[in-house]
Amino acid sequence: MEFGMKQPNSFSGGSNVEWYSSGTAGAYNPSSYQYAPPPTAAASAYSNSFEDEPPLLEELGIDIPSILQKTKAILLHQMKSNCLDELDFGGALIFLLLLGGLHLLLGKMHFGVLLGWSVVQSIVLWFVVNQIASNEAAEHRALDLYSCCCIVGYGMLPLILLSVAVLLTPRGPVSAVLAILAAAWSAITAAKVLARISHALAEVRSLVLIPCFLLYGSFALLTVY
């Protein structure tokens, strides 16, 4: 049976119907679109503040040019230099570590001993010096424990030279004489710096010299023997 009307073929090329294909070029694909938010004010401020951060050594309170200046003043025995009025703990710690490294070259593992002795003897020196000076004068001149620790650390410079000399020369009477001279040099340096901090100790500097010599004498014996 034939129908009088022929249905048009919807799939024929002559059809006017346009079909949507997801694979056609230029079609909208939600997964391919990425939204990039603009930088916020907090993020830009954070980046600017990170760039303006000071160096690490400055944050730790270690001023290398100032340490070198104080080292030069001590080695040249320029006790009237103004840079010795305020010593820092960073330089004192560096000298202790340097002394421990030289002892390590001598075959002695003394890092803990040097650090422990330095802390204990700094406390003892602080107590003795405050007993020698009057309490009112010591308080007025701000003779605190921190200053004593810094002075003890910077006074290790002659002992560092002693360690270098012992490393280069054989042990014997010469090294013993050098140890006595280095301990005396360190003690005189520490006594003069203490007298600069507290003027009450200027008249009794020879009395302050005794505990300072005992302090550095023990470190000198640790280096030689």
Sequence and secondary structure as in RCSB ss.txt:
>XXXX:A:sequence
MEFGMKQPNSFSGGSNVEWYSSGTAGAYNPSSYQYAPPPTAAASAYSNSFEDEPPLLEELGIDIPSILQKTKAIL
LHQMKSNCLDELDFGGALIFLLLLGGLHLLLGKMHFGVLLGWSVVQSIVLWFVVNQIASNEAAEHRALDLYSCCC
IVGYGMLPLILLSVAVLLTPRGPVSAVLAILAAAWSAITAAKVLARISHALAEVRSLVLIPCFLLYGSFALLTVY
>XXXX:A:secstr
   SS    TTSTT       TTSTT   GGG        HHHHHHHHHHHT   HHHHTT  HHHHHHHHHHHH
TT TT GGGSS  HHHHHHHHHHHHHHHHHTT   HHHHHHHHHHHHHHHHHHHHHHS HHHHHHTT  HHHHHH
HHHHTTHHHHHHHHHHHHS SSHHHHHHHHHHHHHHHHHHHHHHHHH GGGSTTHHHHHHHHHHHHHHHHHHHH 
